[in-house]
Amino acid sequence: MSEVEVRWLSIKEICAHLGVSNDTVYKWIDKHGMPAHRLGRLWKFKREDVDSWVKGWRGSSADTNR
């Protein structure tokens, strides 16, 4: 059985993946429980965890870059 390496994404990469700003991601982490891991001053994300969270989240469409 081969193991697949899971790469952790930076804040810049997850913002590009989701098409939102840094401020939006930080707000989602703080107020909506977006899955993220803090390593010192850095935030890291697993793409699969974030994608699952987005699919299951029922936030309003107005709650993005504002």
C-alpha positions as CSV (number, residue, x, y, z in Angstrom):
1,M,0.0,0.0,0.0
2,S,1.5,3.4,-1.0
3,E,1.1,6.4,1.3
4,V,0.0,9.7,-0.2
5,E,1.8,12.7,1.2
6,V,-0.6,15.4,2.3
7,R,0.7,18.8,1.8
8,W,-0.2,21.6,4.2
9,L,-1.2,24.9,2.5
10,S,-0.2,28.4,3.6
11,I,-2.7,31.2,4.1
12,K,-1.8,32.6,0.7
13,E,-2.4,29.2,-1.0
14,I,-5.7,28.6,0.7
15,C,-6.9,32.1,-0.2
16,A,-6.1,31.5,-3.8
17,H,-7.8,28.1,-3.7
18,L,-11.0,29.6,-2.2
19,G,-10.8,32.9,-4.1
20,V,-11.1,35.0,-0.9
21,S,-9.0,37.5,1.0
22,N,-6.7,36.8,4.0
23,D,-9.1,38.8,6.2
24,T,-12.0,36.5,5.1
25,V,-10.0,33.4,6.0
26,Y,-9.0,34.7,9.4
27,K,-12.6,35.7,10.1
28,W,-13.8,32.2,9.1
29,I,-11.2,30.6,11.4
30,D,-12.3,32.8,14.3
31,K,-16.0,33.0,13.9
32,H,-17.0,29.9,11.9
33,G,-14.6,27.2,12.9
34,M,-12.8,26.8,9.6
35,P,-10.3,23.9,10.0
36,A,-6.8,25.3,10.5
37,H,-3.7,24.6,12.5
38,R,-1.5,27.3,14.0
39,L,2.3,26.7,14.0
40,G,3.8,29.7,15.9
41,R,2.7,32.7,13.8
42,L,1.8,30.7,10.8
43,W,-1.6,29.1,9.9
44,K,-1.6,25.9,7.9
45,F,-4.5,24.1,6.1
46,K,-5.3,20.7,4.7
47,R,-7.1,21.2,1.4
48,E,-9.3,18.2,1.9
49,D,-10.4,19.4,5.4
50,V,-11.2,22.9,4.1
51,D,-13.1,21.6,1.1
52,S,-15.2,19.4,3.3
53,W,-15.9,22.3,5.7
54,V,-16.9,24.5,2.8
55,K,-19.3,21.9,1.4
56,G,-20.9,21.5,4.8
57,W,-21.0,25.1,5.9
58,R,-24.3,27.1,5.6
59,G,-23.0,30.6,5.8
60,S,-24.6,33.4,3.9
61,S,-23.2,34.4,0.5
62,A,-22.9,38.0,1.9
63,D,-20.3,36.7,4.4
64,T,-17.2,36.6,2.2
65,N,-15.1,39.7,1.8
66,R,-17.0,42.0,4.0
